[in-house]
Amino acid sequence: MKDIYDVVIVGGGIGGLMCAYRLMEKSPQLSVLILERGRKLENRSCPILAGKVEKCIKCNPCAIMEGMAGAGAFSDGKYNITTEYGGWLPDVMKAEDVMKYIRQADEILVRYGADKEVYHPDNQLKALCLQHDLHMQQAEVKHLGTDANYGTMLKLIHSMDGHVDIETEAVVSDVDKESHDVIFTQKGKEKHVKGKTVVFAVGRIGNRMFQKWCEDNHVACTNNQVDIGVRVELPYEIWEPFSKRIYEPKILYKSGHYGDTTRMFCFNERGYVVTENSDGVLTVNGHSYKDKAKQSNNSNFALLSSTYFTEPFNEPVAYARDIAALANKISGGYVLVQRLGDLEKGQRTTAVRLSKSSVKPTLDAVPGDLSLCMPKRQLDNIVETLHALDKVAPGTANYDTLLYGVECKYYSARPHAKDFMLEGTDEIYALGDGAGFTRSLAQAAANGLVVADIIGKKH
């Protein structure tokens, strides 16, 4: 590692990687360094997935959430070719330009082994949903798969060997706004490096660090929504009529009681429910594999109720984390699972009741009562939405449908910026999920390419 680089990228997720790759490709004269707080991708190993433990032991760093290629390396690997959802880039760029960059990022991933198969929109399914006041968002979708996506990202990273310097287990604590001195800790030793240009590409796991930096350096931010809900698990046959045609149904429902929007997304056919460790707070997510031998008999999806906070409250991320932390406390330090029927009857799911369920859980969660930790408003929205979804996919609202909690998607407050350069700074940029511009692999990847092109043109 040198003392000074032309570009220092904080974060080695998909956004940071695409930024570095484009700079290597189009501006090879620039020296580029990636600082990633987690491990090398090939050294990321979750003890649960390795079969060493049954439940999360809160490794530091978390092999699922942190490390090269970011949380996306172990995600289901859905690549949504659309501007209809997946982030807010169309708010700050022309929608046609966003699509151009999404497709460019897809071409790069295909170059390193990503699947070429594309699922296309289906107007018949959309019409069926509309008949029941359900609003299905449409897009071209590619399912990369948790297993196949890992291989693609590994090849992409190694394509930069000898061209881009990468330092892992490098926890950045500060960036001097004036001097661009980047301070980080690596293996217990404090280090410094200077970037003529600095790019924050911290991802969701780094949003608290980035938001604090903005506060300390007087960069104004605007809060995004916060999504709180559950991971739903049920037999794969129930949603197969949708998944075999479009793979992922993304459906919005506006509740009749509160008027809130609840969204179904992150669908995993024949997948697994998994835990995520976000700085010590455990939440749930879902994965699925391309390899048929690794698939389960269940499908799962997120069902989240969206909330927008206004003044005087200004801490939506802390709000969501506190709800997830309460679920951890009630479950004895883990995550909860409850049958829908038990929830509606007002009774706790016990180990005995769960053992009699027709749906066998893919995650060894703690049977319990979600109503003890989730706000009534969000829980009411979720139950109402499940019964609405049951009209287009009968069986969704069965008694034995499993609800895991809590699943949260909190998006960092978006900083005020022009062309992604932070307001009041010179050559300090932010991109991706951690900066509140995106919330998907596709838009985060596109954002990395956009920022790289902006930097490249200046040089």
C-alpha positions as semicolon CSV with decimal commas, in nm:
position;residue;x (nm);y (nm);z (nm)
1;M;0,000;0,000;0,000
2;K;0,126;0,346;-0,093
3;D;0,089;0,667;0,107
4;I;-0,112;0,854;-0,157
5;Y;-0,360;0,732;-0,419
6;D;-0,555;0,910;-0,687
7;V;-0,872;0,740;-0,565
8;V;-0,946;0,573;-0,230
9;I;-1,273;0,375;-0,220
10;V;-1,415;0,300;0,125
11;G;-1,602;-0,029;0,085
12;G;-1,557;-0,334;-0,135
13;G;-1,921;-0,418;-0,209
14;I;-2,072;-0,426;-0,557
15;G;-2,076;-0,044;-0,583
16;G;-1,715;-0,002;-0,478
17;L;-1,602;-0,289;-0,699
18;M;-1,776;-0,154;-1,007
19;C;-1,628;0,190;-0,941
20;A;-1,277;0,044;-0,915
21;Y;-1,328;-0,181;-1,218
22;R;-1,442;0,106;-1,441
23;L;-1,149;0,323;-1,330
24;M;-0,910;0,037;-1,407
25;E;-1,073;-0,012;-1,745
26;K;-1,113;0,348;-1,860
27;S;-0,862;0,544;-1,651
28;P;-0,572;0,300;-1,603
29;Q;-0,332;0,586;-1,526
30;L;-0,508;0,644;-1,192
31;S;-0,391;0,464;-0,878
32;V;-0,686;0,311;-0,691
33;L;-0,716;0,162;-0,342
34;I;-1,014;-0,022;-0,191
35;L;-1,041;-0,033;0,189
36;E;-1,280;-0,308;0,304
37;R;-1,367;-0,369;0,668
38;G;-1,438;-0,740;0,617
39;R;-1,226;-1,028;0,487
40;K;-1,124;-1,139;0,139
41;L;-1,410;-1,312;-0,037
42;E;-1,236;-1,650;-0,038
43;N;-1,180;-1,616;0,338
44;R;-1,544;-1,540;0,421
45;S;-1,694;-1,845;0,590
46;C;-2,008;-1,841;0,803
47;P;-1,993;-2,109;1,079
48;I;-2,365;-2,180;1,026
49;L;-2,329;-2,247;0,653
50;A;-2,014;-2,449;0,723
51;G;-2,213;-2,672;0,960
52;K;-1,999;-2,585;1,262
53;V;-2,276;-2,422;1,469
54;E;-2,656;-2,420;1,458
55;K;-2,712;-2,053;1,540
56;C;-2,540;-1,721;1,480
57;I;-2,248;-1,662;1,720
58;K;-2,203;-1,299;1,607
59;C;-1,865;-1,329;1,441
60;N;-1,667;-1,008;1,399
61;P;-1,656;-0,934;1,114
62;C;-1,973;-1,108;1,000
63;A;-1,887;-1,332;0,704
64;I;-2,234;-1,289;0,552
65;M;-2,269;-0,911;0,580
66;E;-1,909;-0,791;0,555
67;G;-1,614;-0,856;0,327
68;M;-1,515;-0,821;-0,036
69;A;-1,822;-0,818;-0,265
70;G;-2,032;-0,704;0,031
71;A;-2,355;-0,859;0,153
72;G;-2,445;-0,917;-0,212
73;A;-2,188;-1,194;-0,240
74;F;-2,406;-1,421;-0,028
75;S;-2,742;-1,284;-0,134
76;D;-2,987;-1,459;-0,363
77;G;-2,825;-1,265;-0,646
78;K;-3,131;-1,112;-0,810
79;Y;-3,038;-0,855;-1,074
80;N;-3,335;-0,634;-1,160
81;I;-3,303;-0,454;-1,493
82;T;-3,542;-0,169;-1,423
83;T;-3,575;0,180;-1,279
84;E;-3,920;0,106;-1,138
85;Y;-3,769;-0,014;-0,810
86;G;-3,433;-0,091;-0,653
87;G;-3,331;0,257;-0,550
88;W;-3,358;0,628;-0,608
89;L;-3,105;0,690;-0,885
90;P;-3,385;0,814;-1,118
91;D;-3,440;1,096;-0,866
92;V;-3,095;1,236;-0,940
93;M;-3,032;1,113;-1,296
94;K;-3,231;1,059;-1,612
95;A;-3,407;0,723;-1,599
96;E;-3,270;0,626;-1,942
97;D;-2,915;0,689;-1,819
98;V;-2,976;0,473;-1,513
99;M;-3,094;0,190;-1,740
100;K;-2,787;0,232;-1,959
101;Y;-2,558;0,187;-1,661
102;I;-2,758;-0,105;-1,520
103;R;-2,712;-0,287;-1,850
104;Q;-2,342;-0,199;-1,860
105;A;-2,295;-0,346;-1,514
106;D;-2,483;-0,659;-1,624
107;E;-2,249;-0,695;-1,923
108;I;-1,951;-0,683;-1,687
109;L;-2,100;-0,950;-1,460
110;V;-2,178;-1,174;-1,758
111;R;-1,816;-1,131;-1,867
112;Y;-1,716;-1,300;-1,541
113;G;-1,971;-1,580;-1,546
114;A;-2,310;-1,439;-1,448
115;D;-2,617;-1,620;-1,582
116;K;-2,762;-1,489;-1,909
117;E;-3,115;-1,622;-1,851
118;V;-3,369;-1,341;-1,813
119;Y;-3,723;-1,357;-1,674
120;H;-3,957;-1,113;-1,847
121;P;-4,263;-0,917;-1,726
122;D;-4,599;-1,093;-1,739
123;N;-4,906;-0,878;-1,796
124;Q;-5,148;-1,164;-1,726
125;L;-5,013;-1,203;-1,373
126;K;-5,015;-0,826;-1,329
127;A;-5,382;-0,815;-1,434
128;L;-5,467;-1,095;-1,188
129;C;-5,310;-0,893;-0,908
130;L;-5,490;-0,575;-1,008
131;Q;-5,824;-0,756;-0,981
132;H;-5,754;-0,782;-0,608
133;D;-5,603;-0,433;-0,556
134;L;-5,250;-0,577;-0,557
135;H;-4,996;-0,386;-0,762
136;M;-4,718;-0,596;-0,914
137;Q;-4,406;-0,413;-1,023
138;Q;-4,253;-0,544;-1,343
139;A;-3,896;-0,582;-1,465
140;E;-3,653;-0,801;-1,647
141;V;-3,501;-1,018;-1,373
142;K;-3,193;-1,237;-1,363
143;H;-3,149;-1,489;-1,083
144;L;-2,775;-1,524;-1,031
145;G;-2,810;-1,759;-0,732
146;T;-2,626;-1,748;-0,400
147;D;-2,376;-2,012;-0,512
148;A;-2,317;-1,893;-0,870
149;N;-2,302;-1,527;-0,768
150;Y;-2,011;-1,605;-0,536
151;G;-1,805;-1,741;-0,827
152;T;-1,885;-1,442;-1,047
153;M;-1,779;-1,193;-0,781
154;L;-1,458;-1,385;-0,711
155;K;-1,359;-1,367;-1,079
156;L;-1,445;-0,997;-1,097
157;I;-1,228;-0,919;-0,795
158;H;-0,931;-1,117;-0,924
159;S;-0,954;-0,943;-1,263
160;M;-0,825;-0,636;-1,079
161;D;-0,515;-0,807;-0,941
162;G;-0,210;-0,594;-1,016
163;H;-0,424;-0,296;-1,115
164;V;-0,619;-0,205;-0,800
165;D;-0,478;-0,229;-0,447
166;I;-0,712;-0,391;-0,194
167;E;-0,672;-0,384;0,183
168;T;-0,914;-0,604;0,379
169;E;-0,998;-0,602;0,750
170;A;-0,939;-0,228;0,726
171;V;-1,196;-0,050;0,941
172;V;-1,218;0,315;0,841
173;S;-1,291;0,547;1,134
174;D;-1,262;0,888;0,970
175;V;-1,187;1,082;0,653
176;D;-1,048;1,435;0,690
177;K;-1,277;1,659;0,491
178;E;-0,999;1,899;0,392
179;S;-0,682;1,690;0,361
180;H;-0,854;1,365;0,247
181;D;-0,649;1,174;0,503
182;V;-0,824;0,838;0,551
183;I;-0,777;0,688;0,897
184;F;-0,835;0,316;0,946
185;T;-0,745;0,031;1,179
186;Q;-0,601;-0,293;1,046
187;K;-0,514;-0,581;1,276
188;G;-0,512;-0,351;1,577
189;K;-0,284;-0,090;1,421
190;E;-0,398;0,257;1,320
191;K;-0,296;0,353;0,966
192;H;-0,332;0,652;0,736
193;V;-0,359;0,688;0,360
194;K;-0,443;0,990;0,148
195;G;-0,674;0,996;-0,151
196;K;-0,684;1,284;-0,395
197;T;-1,040;1,161;-0,446
198;V;-1,232;0,966;-0,180
199;V;-1,544;0,758;-0,248
200;F;-1,774;0,633;0,027
201;A;-1,919;0,301;-0,094
202;V;-1,990;0,163;0,250
203;G;-2,307;-0,044;0,190
204;R;-2,585;-0,092;0,442
205;I;-2,353;-0,228;0,710
206;G;-2,161;0,100;0,701
207;N;-2,454;0,340;0,696
208;R;-2,423;0,435;1,063
209;M;-2,055;0,521;1,019
210;F;-2,129;0,726;0,707
211;Q;-2,422;0,911;0,863
212;K;-2,209;1,006;1,164
213;W;-1,937;1,133;0,928
214;C;-2,192;1,350;0,752
215;E;-2,316;1,490;1,084
216;D;-1,961;1,561;1,204
217;N;-1,872;1,733;0,877
218;H;-2,197;1,930;0,839
219;V;-2,318;1,750;0,527
220;A;-2,696;1,775;0,532
221;C;-2,896;1,455;0,476
222;T;-3,254;1,366;0,391
223;N;-3,407;1,057;0,554
224;N;-3,531;0,773;0,339
225;Q;-3,806;0,530;0,438
226;V;-3,753;0,249;0,684
227;D;-3,905;-0,094;0,616
228;I;-3,997;-0,325;0,904
229;G;-4,158;-0,665;0,873
230;V;-4,107;-1,039;0,853
231;R;-3,966;-1,312;0,634
232;V;-4,250;-1,539;0,518
233;E;-4,185;-1,909;0,454
234;L;-4,427;-2,153;0,293
235;P;-4,436;-2,453;0,054
236;Y;-4,280;-2,366;-0,281
237;E;-4,585;-2,490;-0,473
238;I;-4,799;-2,197;-0,351
239;W;-4,611;-1,931;-0,549
240;E;-4,476;-2,158;-0,825
241;P;-4,732;-2,026;-1,081
242;F;-4,565;-1,687;-1,039
243;S;-4,201;-1,788;-0,987
244;K;-4,180;-2,017;-1,291
245;R;-4,293;-1,729;-1,514
246;I;-4,130;-1,418;-1,360
247;Y;-3,913;-1,570;-1,083
248;E;-3,971;-1,286;-0,839
249;P;-4,315;-1,139;-0,766
250;K;-4,274;-0,784;-0,631
251;I;-4,618;-0,679;-0,512
252;L;-4,739;-0,367;-0,332
253;Y;-5,054;-0,350;-0,120
254;K;-5,208;-0,045;0,045
255;S;-5,377;-0,140;0,369
256;G;-5,738;-0,042;0,415
257;H;-5,702;0,043;0,785
258;Y;-5,391;0,262;0,798
259;G;-5,337;0,339;0,432
260;D;-4,973;0,224;0,460
261;T;-4,791;0,047;0,179
262;T;-4,664;-0,304;0,245
263;R;-4,438;-0,466;-0,010
264;M;-4,360;-0,825;-0,097
265;F;-4,011;-0,866;-0,241
266;C;-3,684;-1,059;-0,220
267;F;-3,852;-1,385;-0,325
268;N;-3,642;-1,702;-0,293
269;E;-3,780;-2,007;-0,470
270;R;-3,694;-2,332;-0,290
271;G;-3,469;-2,123;-0,069
272;Y;-3,358;-2,086;0,291
273;V;-3,424;-1,832;0,562
274;V;-3,096;-1,704;0,709
275;T;-2,980;-1,467;0,981
276;E;-2,780;-1,148;0,929
277;N;-2,561;-0,982;1,187
278;S;-2,572;-0,603;1,155
279;D;-2,328;-0,470;1,413
280;G;-2,451;-0,712;1,678
281;V;-2,823;-0,699;1,594
282;L;-2,961;-1,013;1,430
283;T;-3,221;-0,985;1,154
284;V;-3,348;-1,232;0,891
285;N;-3,310;-1,259;0,516
286;G;-3,342;-1,525;0,247
287;H;-3,116;-1,709;0,001
288;S;-3,165;-1,960;-0,278
289;Y;-2,928;-2,166;-0,489
290;K;-2,898;-2,239;-0,860
291;D;-2,779;-2,592;-0,782
292;K;-3,096;-2,804;-0,757
293;A;-2,926;-3,039;-0,514
294;K;-2,904;-2,754;-0,262
295;Q;-3,266;-2,641;-0,290
296;S;-3,532;-2,681;-0,020
297;N;-3,903;-2,762;-0,040
298;N;-3,998;-2,411;0,070
299;S;-3,999;-2,063;-0,078
300;N;-3,960;-1,745;0,124
301;F;-4,004;-1,374;0,075
302;A;-3,986;-1,048;0,266
303;L;-4,306;-0,870;0,363
304;L;-4,222;-0,522;0,486
305;S;-4,430;-0,224;0,593
306;S;-4,279;0,109;0,486
307;T;-4,271;0,410;0,718
308;Y;-4,160;0,766;0,646
309;F;-4,074;0,978;0,948
310;T;-4,102;1,354;0,964
311;E;-3,993;1,612;1,219
312;P;-3,916;1,606;1,504
313;F;-3,807;1,240;1,483
314;N;-3,486;1,201;1,287
315;E;-3,352;0,852;1,361
316;P;-3,538;0,596;1,145
317;V;-3,241;0,358;1,132
318;A;-3,213;0,353;1,512
319;Y;-3,589;0,292;1,531
320;A;-3,565;-0,020;1,313
321;R;-3,256;-0,149;1,493
322;D;-3,428;-0,110;1,830
323;I;-3,724;-0,321;1,713
324;A;-3,490;-0,592;1,584
325;A;-3,288;-0,577;1,907
326;L;-3,607;-0,624;2,111
327;A;-3,688;-0,937;1,908
328;N;-3,336;-1,061;1,984
329;K;-3,391;-0,998;2,355
330;I;-3,724;-1,181;2,362
331;S;-3,575;-1,481;2,179
332;G;-3,276;-1,504;2,412
333;G;-3,033;-1,347;2,168
334;Y;-3,158;-1,483;1,838
335;V;-3,454;-1,437;1,598
336;L;-3,817;-1,543;1,634
337;V;-4,047;-1,762;1,428
338;Q;-4,427;-1,782;1,461
339;R;-4,704;-1,954;1,270
340;L;-4,953;-1,712;1,114
341;G;-5,244;-1,900;1,272
342;D;-5,093;-1,871;1,619
343;L;-5,035;-1,499;1,570
344;E;-5,396;-1,444;1,463
345;K;-5,525;-1,646;1,761
346;G;-5,312;-1,436;1,996
347;Q;-5,105;-1,728;2,115
348;R;-4,734;-1,792;2,118
349;T;-4,585;-2,053;1,888
350;T;-4,409;-2,311;2,105
351;A;-4,159;-2,578;2,010
352;V;-4,435;-2,841;2,039
353;R;-4,673;-2,647;1,815
354;L;-4,397;-2,582;1,562
355;S;-4,309;-2,952;1,549
356;K;-4,666;-3,023;1,435
357;S;-4,652;-2,764;1,158
358;S;-4,690;-2,882;0,799
359;V;-4,423;-2,627;0,698
360;K;-4,080;-2,731;0,825
361;P;-3,861;-2,429;0,898
362;T;-3,531;-2,396;0,712
363;L;-3,387;-2,180;0,991
364;D;-3,354;-2,298;1,349
365;A;-3,521;-1,988;1,494
366;V;-3,678;-1,955;1,840
367;P;-4,056;-2,017;1,850
368;G;-4,227;-1,717;2,003
369;D;-4,470;-1,428;1,973
370;L;-4,396;-1,147;1,726
371;S;-4,666;-0,926;1,877
372;L;-4,442;-0,876;2,182
373;C;-4,174;-0,698;1,982
374;M;-4,323;-0,561;1,660
375;P;-4,538;-0,246;1,658
376;K;-4,909;-0,320;1,615
377;R;-4,936;-0,098;1,309
378;Q;-4,673;-0,287;1,109
379;L;-4,800;-0,626;1,226
380;D;-5,158;-0,539;1,129
381;N;-5,037;-0,432;0,784
382;I;-4,851;-0,761;0,738
383;V;-5,144;-0,982;0,836
384;E;-5,383;-0,785;0,612
385;T;-5,141;-0,810;0,321
386;L;-5,099;-1,187;0,363
387;H;-5,475;-1,232;0,327
388;A;-5,475;-1,006;0,020
389;L;-5,193;-1,213;-0,136
390;D;-5,387;-1,530;-0,056
391;K;-5,641;-1,427;-0,323
392;V;-5,384;-1,460;-0,604
393;A;-5,176;-1,739;-0,446
394;P;-5,416;-1,948;-0,236
395;G;-5,239;-2,097;0,064
396;T;-5,032;-1,789;0,143
397;A;-5,243;-1,719;0,453
398;N;-5,253;-2,079;0,575
399;Y;-5,237;-2,142;0,949
400;D;-4,890;-2,298;0,922
401;T;-4,730;-2,021;0,714
402;L;-4,417;-1,924;0,905
403;L;-4,326;-1,566;0,993
404;Y;-3,968;-1,492;1,101
405;G;-3,879;-1,168;1,269
406;V;-3,761;-0,920;1,251
407;E;-3,661;-0,833;0,896
408;C;-3,556;-0,471;0,850
409;K;-3,440;-0,273;0,553
410;Y;-3,311;0,062;0,666
411;Y;-3,158;0,293;0,414
412;S;-2,904;0,549;0,510
413;A;-3,013;0,911;0,504
414;R;-2,925;1,048;0,161
415;P;-2,658;1,319;0,169
416;H;-2,698;1,641;-0,022
417;A;-2,474;1,608;-0,324
418;K;-2,425;1,719;-0,683
419;D;-2,322;1,446;-0,924
420;F;-2,264;1,234;-0,609
421;M;-1,996;1,473;-0,477
422;L;-2,092;1,562;-0,122
423;E;-2,211;1,916;-0,058
424;G;-1,937;2,137;0,089
425;T;-1,656;1,898;-0,005
426;D;-1,404;1,879;-0,285
427;E;-1,366;1,538;-0,452
428;I;-1,543;1,336;-0,181
429;Y;-1,819;1,120;-0,328
430;A;-2,079;0,877;-0,196
431;L;-2,267;0,599;-0,371
432;G;-2,479;0,291;-0,323
433;D;-2,706;0,158;-0,050
434;G;-2,502;0,301;0,237
435;A;-2,550;0,652;0,102
436;G;-2,924;0,612;0,045
437;F;-2,907;0,633;-0,335
438;T;-2,982;0,266;-0,407
439;R;-3,132;-0,048;-0,254
440;S;-3,044;-0,325;-0,497
441;L;-2,749;-0,500;-0,658
442;A;-2,833;-0,357;-0,999
443;Q;-2,861;0,009;-0,903
444;A;-2,565;-0,008;-0,663
445;A;-2,352;-0,156;-0,942
446;A;-2,474;0,112;-1,182
447;N;-2,399;0,384;-0,926
448;G;-2,040;0,262;-0,902
449;L;-1,994;0,294;-1,278
450;V;-2,154;0,640;-1,282
451;V;-1,922;0,778;-1,014
452;A;-1,619;0,622;-1,183
453;D;-1,709;0,793;-1,510
454;I;-1,748;1,128;-1,332
455;I;-1,407;1,091;-1,170
456;G;-1,246;0,965;-1,490
457;K;-1,366;1,264;-1,692
458;K;-1,218;1,505;-1,440
459;H;-0,879;1,338;-1,473
